[in-house]
Amino acid sequence: MEALKSLPVCPRLSDPALTKPEGLEGWLDLLFLPEYFDVFQHNGFTSMERIHMLWEVELTSVSCHDSCQTICHVS
C-alpha cells in the first residue's frame, strides 16, 4: 500500500479545468503511459474518437508483446 502513495495522480478527463488531449500520444502521456503508444496503434486504437469508445475489456486485452504485460485499469 505504501508504493501506491508514490504513484502519480491520474487526471480525470471529465475535469473541466483539464486541457483535453487531441490525440493518442497526448492521452497516453496524460496517463503517464507513453510506452504503450505503439501497442495501442498496433491494436487499432489510433484516434481519440476510438479511444472514447474503449471498453474496459478492450483495455485488458491490449497486451504489450515486447514485455508480456497487460494494461489493466485506466480510469
C-alpha positions as CSV (number, residue, x, y, z in Angstrom):
1,M,0.0,0.0,0.0
2,E,2.9,2.4,0.6
3,A,4.0,2.0,-3.0
4,L,0.6,3.2,-4.1
5,K,1.1,6.5,-2.5
6,S,4.1,7.2,-4.7
7,L,2.2,6.7,-7.9
8,P,1.3,9.9,-9.8
9,V,-2.3,11.1,-9.6
10,C,-4.1,10.3,-12.8
11,P,-6.2,13.2,-14.0
12,R,-9.9,12.7,-14.9
13,L,-10.8,13.6,-18.4
14,S,-14.1,14.9,-17.1
15,D,-12.3,17.7,-15.2
16,P,-13.3,20.9,-16.9
17,A,-10.0,22.6,-16.0
18,L,-8.1,19.9,-17.8
19,T,-6.8,20.6,-21.3
20,K,-8.1,17.6,-23.2
21,P,-5.5,15.6,-25.3
22,E,-6.0,15.8,-29.0
23,G,-4.5,12.5,-29.9
24,L,-3.5,9.1,-28.7
25,E,0.0,10.1,-27.8
26,G,-1.2,13.1,-25.7
27,W,-3.7,10.8,-23.9
28,L,-1.1,8.3,-23.0
29,D,1.2,11.0,-21.8
30,L,-1.5,12.4,-19.6
31,L,-2.0,8.9,-18.1
32,F,1.8,8.5,-17.7
33,L,1.8,5.6,-20.1
34,P,3.7,6.8,-23.2
35,E,5.4,3.4,-23.5
36,Y,2.1,1.9,-24.7
37,F,1.8,4.2,-27.8
38,D,3.0,1.5,-30.3
39,V,0.9,-1.2,-28.6
40,F,-2.3,0.9,-28.9
41,Q,-1.5,1.8,-32.6
42,H,-0.8,-1.9,-33.4
43,N,-4.2,-2.8,-32.0
44,G,-6.1,-0.3,-34.0
45,F,-6.6,2.4,-31.4
46,T,-5.3,5.3,-33.4
47,S,-7.8,8.2,-32.8
48,M,-9.4,9.9,-29.9
49,E,-12.7,9.0,-31.3
50,R,-11.8,5.3,-31.0
51,I,-10.3,5.9,-27.5
52,H,-13.6,7.5,-26.3
53,M,-15.4,4.2,-27.3
54,L,-13.0,2.0,-25.3
55,W,-14.5,-0.6,-23.0
56,E,-12.5,-1.9,-20.0
57,V,-12.4,-5.4,-21.6
58,E,-10.6,-3.9,-24.6
59,L,-8.0,-2.3,-22.3
60,T,-7.3,-5.6,-20.6
61,S,-6.9,-7.3,-24.0
62,V,-4.4,-4.8,-25.4
63,S,-1.2,-6.5,-24.4
64,C,2.4,-5.4,-24.8
65,H,4.0,-8.1,-26.9
66,D,7.6,-6.9,-26.1
67,S,7.3,-7.3,-22.3
68,C,4.3,-9.5,-22.0
69,Q,2.4,-7.0,-19.8
70,T,-1.2,-6.1,-20.0
71,I,-2.8,-2.7,-19.4
72,C,-5.1,-3.4,-16.5
73,H,-7.2,-0.5,-15.4
74,V,-7.1,3.1,-16.6
75,S,-9.7,5.5,-15.3
